[in-house]
């Protein structure tokens, strides 16, 4: 039981050292991830469509 208490004390000490993002930083990061995901999805869809078309020409 003593080791659990020590572990939790150390976790709390480390969590107090963490630099948490502000709400604005979090919003900006979320927008960046969403835009990147959309662009990546469009790129994968485009490549899939082109390769599918090329395979129909070959086969």
N, C-alpha and C positions, 0 to 999 in steps of 0.2 A: 504494500500500500504506500510505503514511503517513496518508492521509485516512481509511482504514478504522480504523486504530489510534486516531486522534483521535476518530472517531465513537463507537467502542466505549468509550473512556475517558469521553466526555461522557455516554453512556447510563448507565454505571455510576454516575457522579456524580449524575445526576438520579434514578436508581432508589434511591439511598441517602436521598434527600429525601422519598420517598413515605411516607405514613402508612398502613401496612398495618392492616387490621382484625384484631381479636383473634378467637379461635375462637368466643367467645360472640356477638360482633357479627355474625359471618358466619352463625351458626346463626339468629339473630333475623331477619336480612335474608332468608335463605332461606325461613323460615316465612312471612314477610310476602309474598314473591313468590308462593309456592305458594297461599296463601289468596286473594290478589288474583286470580291466574289462575283458580282454581276459581270464585270469585264471578263474574268476567267471563265465563267459559265458560257458567255457568248462565244469566246474563243474556242472552247471545247466543242460546243454545238456546231460552230462553223466548220471546224476540222472534221468532225464526224460526218457532217452533210457532204463535204467535198470528197472524203474518202469513200463514202457509200456510193456516191455518184460514179467515181472512178472505178470502183469494183464492179458496178453494173455494166460499165463499158467494156471492161476486160472479160468478164464472165458472160 
